Amino acid sequence: SVTWIGGPEIEVEHQRQHWHQLRSATRNSASDGDGDTRVREGVGNVKVGGWGKGSSAYEEKQQLVFDHIYTWWTGGSGDERRWRDARGKVRAMRYNLMVQTKDRRIKPDIVIEVEEIEGNKLWGLVIEVDEFAHRRGKHYSWPAEEERMRELQATLGVPLKIVRFNPDPDVANPMGLDDRTGALIEHIVESMRCAPVRALEVAYVMY
């Protein structure tokens, strides 16, 4: 299911300014000791930062999901034309990027910068790895999660598609993590066929 949140599209030049600020902030975070940041060379720069999560099991799942997406991006799997077209739109991929909003820091799990050649449009695809679909623990509430997503979009200043991905099997869907991540990549490929029509669009995968 898809939830539509947000307002009208944002001008391309405004988008470019925000992406430049975002990249600058990422470089600064690497120099001020805010997390362990490395760069993988590939089809663009992939920023890999510190975990920012307490659960080692969560960290392992998050890393596996990122590695699958990274392999897809660098051409390690899927030679269909639609896969190649989607990969060609990816300008950069960032892992655990620290985003400073007005009142707090937000760290989305994976941020993909997408550039549409036709129309000269920039937008972002964010993948959040939601352990157990965020049904466990007292500190998750959907109003708070929706506010967090709105803050993230407003701070980045570009239209966003956010994918909330559940990596864990349940009674209704017992698929393992590798199969679930494969389904996530299929969803990413389909999502990248067109830019968002609203400032913020949210999809729930494997929920």
N, C-alpha and C positions, 0 to 999 in steps of 0.2 A: 504494500500500500504506500501511497505517496501523500505527504502532508505539504500543503502550499502555505508558505509564510513569506511576508515581505512586500516590498513595493516595486516601483518601476525600475527599469534597467539604468545603469550608471554609464556616463560618458567614457569613451575609450581613453582619452587623455588623463582623466581622473584616475582610471584604473592603473595606467602606467605609472603615475606618480606613487600610488600606494604600493605597487609591487616593488618599485625601486626602494621605497622606505623599508619594506619588509625585508628585502635582501640585505640592506645596510644593517638593519637590526640583527639579522642572523650573523653577519660577519662580526659585529660588535660583541655578540654573546659568545662567540668563539674566543675572543681576545680577553674578555673580562672574567673568565673562569666560570661562566654560567653553564655548566654541563660539559661533558666530554664530546667535542664536536670533531668529526672527521669528514672528509670529502671522498666519495667514490667517483672515479672517472668513468664516464660512459657517454650516453647520448645526452650530455648536459651534466649539471652538477647535482649531486644528491647529498643533502645535508643530513648527517646522522648525528643526533644529539643524545643527551643523557635520558635515562628512563623516565623519571618523574612519577613512578608508580611504586607502590609498596609490595605488591604480590609478585614473587618470582615466577609463578605459573603464568600470570598475566603477561609478564615481560616476554616469556618464551613464545606465547601465542602471538603477541604483537609483532615480535621479530619475524616469526614465520610468515605472517601475513605480509609484512613489508617485503621480505625476501621474494615471495611469490610475485608480488606486483612489480618489484624491481626486475626480476627475470623476464616477466612479460614485456616490460618497457624496453629493455635492451635487446629484445628480439630472440630470447631464448626459447620461446614456445609460441605456437599459433601463427601460421603463415597465411591464413585467409586474408583477403583484401581488407575486410572490415577491421581486422586486428591491426594490420599495417597502417591503415588510415588513422585509427585511434592513436596508435603510438606516435605517429607523425605530428599530432597536435600537442604532445607533451613538451613543454619548454623546460620544466624543471620539476624535481620531486623532492620534498622536504619531510624529514622524519622528526617527530616530536619538536616541532618548531615552537619557540616561546613567543607568544603574541601578547604585548602589553596593551590592555584596554584602558579605558579611563580610570577604572577603579581596581583592577586586578589583572593577574596574568592568566592567560588561557593557553593550554598546550594541546592542540589537536594532534592526533596520532600520526596521520599522514596527510600532507597537503600536496596536491598535484596542480601545477600551473599549466593552464590550457590556453593555447593561442589558436584562434580561428583565422586561417589565412583569408578566407572570404569574409569581408566585412570588418577585418582588422579589429577583432574583438578579443578581449582577455577575460577569462573567468577561472574559478577555482573548483576543483573537485576534492572534497575532504572525506577521508575514510576514518571513522571512529570505530575502534575495536571494543565492543561493549560486552565484556565478560558476563556470561549467563544472562544476556539481554538486559543487564542492569536491574535484574529482579531481586538481587541479593544485596544486603547492606542497607543501612539507615540513611546514608548521605545522598541517595539518588532520589530526586523527585522530578517528575516530568515538567512541571512549570519552571523549575530551576534549569533543567536541561534545555528547554526551549529558549529561555532568556540567555543562556550561555551561547547558544547557536546564533541568536540575533546579535549579541555583542561581537562575536567573532566576525560575522559578515560585515557589520558596520565598521569595525576596526581595519579589516583588510581592504575594504572599499571596492570590492569587485563582486559581481554576482557569484553565488556559490551553489553548488550541489553538494549536499552533505549526505553521505551514506553511513547509516548506523548498522554495523555488521555484528551479528552474534556468532562467535566462533565455537560455541559449545552445543553439543547435542542435547536433545530433550526427547521426551516420549513421543511427541508428535513428529519430530524430524531427527532421527538418530544418526544422520550423516556425520562422518568424522571430519577433522579439521582440514585435511588436504582436499577432500571433496567440497567442503563448504567454501574454502578459499577459491577453488576453481569456479564455483558458481558466482562468487564475488567478482572475479575477474570478468566473467561473461557480463555481469551487470555493469561493470565499469566501461567495457567496450560499447555496450548499448547506450549508456549514459552520455558517452562522448560523441555520439552521432550528431547532437545538436546542443547549442548553448542554453543555459537557463533562460526562461522567459520571465521569471520573477527574480527579485534580488536574492531570495533564499528559497531553495527547494530541498526537501528532506525525504529520503527513501529509507525504508527499513528492510534489510536483507537477512534472511534466516531467522527472523523473529517468530 
